[in-house]
Amino acid sequence: IANKVKKITEYKCLVCDAINENPISFTKRNGDPYVETHHVEQVTTLKKGVLSIDNLITVCANHHRQLHYGNSSVVSQDEGSFTFEIDGKEISVPKIKVN
């Protein structure tokens, strides 16, 4: 699922994209841009749907660490997006849609 999500988002960090920064961090040896897949609702909660594509976003390594260990939280979510508060700023990230 993670590889499919990365292709759908074109290997972009959705947080960088939302704040108008370069959403591609670097290119791997195989030519693919590097990006990580993040579970918005932590897997350890064992809640229904936590492993679904609706709970995934792609982020650069820096934002992935920040979402886990930094000053960040999920403020809200709706059918189309997640809203995070990161360092006091609200950032809306679109949910991944499978066609």
SVG drawing of the C-alpha trace seen along z (x, -y; Angstrom):
<svg xmlns="http://www.w3.org/2000/svg" viewBox="-16 -29 38 32">
<polyline fill="none" stroke="black" stroke-width="0.4" points="0.0,0.0 2.8,-2.4 4.3,-2.2 0.9,-2.8 0.4,-5.8 3.8,-7.2 2.9,-6.9 -0.5,-8.5 1.1,-11.5 3.9,-11.6 6.4,-11.1 5.6,-14.5 5.8,-15.6 2.2,-16.8 3.2,-19.0 5.9,-20.7 3.5,-21.1 0.9,-22.7 3.3,-25.3 4.7,-26.0 8.1,-24.4 9.8,-22.0 7.8,-18.8 10.6,-16.5 13.4,-16.0 16.0,-14.0 16.2,-11.3 17.3,-7.8 19.8,-5.8 17.0,-4.1 15.7,-7.4 12.6,-7.6 12.2,-10.6 12.5,-9.8 9.3,-10.1 8.0,-8.3 4.5,-7.2 2.9,-8.3 0.0,-6.9 -1.9,-9.9 -3.7,-7.9 -1.0,-5.8 -1.2,-2.1 -0.7,-1.4 -4.2,-2.7 -5.6,0.4 -8.6,-1.6 -10.7,-0.4 -9.3,-1.8 -5.9,-2.7 -4.2,-0.6 -6.4,-1.9 -5.2,-4.3 -7.5,-6.9 -5.1,-7.2 -1.9,-7.7 -0.1,-10.7 3.3,-11.1 5.9,-13.3 9.6,-14.0 11.8,-12.5 12.0,-15.9 8.2,-16.3 7.8,-12.6 10.0,-13.1 8.3,-16.4 4.8,-14.8 6.0,-12.0 8.2,-14.0 7.8,-17.7 5.3,-20.3 2.5,-19.0 -1.0,-17.5 -4.0,-16.6 -6.6,-19.4 -9.3,-17.9 -10.1,-15.8 -13.0,-15.5 -13.7,-13.5 -11.2,-15.4 -8.3,-16.5 -6.4,-16.4 -5.6,-19.6 -2.5,-19.6 -1.1,-22.2 2.7,-22.3 4.7,-24.8 1.5,-26.9 0.5,-27.0 -2.5,-25.2 -1.7,-23.2 -4.3,-21.4 -3.2,-18.3 -5.5,-16.5 -6.4,-12.9 -5.2,-10.4 -7.9,-9.3 -7.6,-6.1 -9.2,-6.2"/>
</svg>
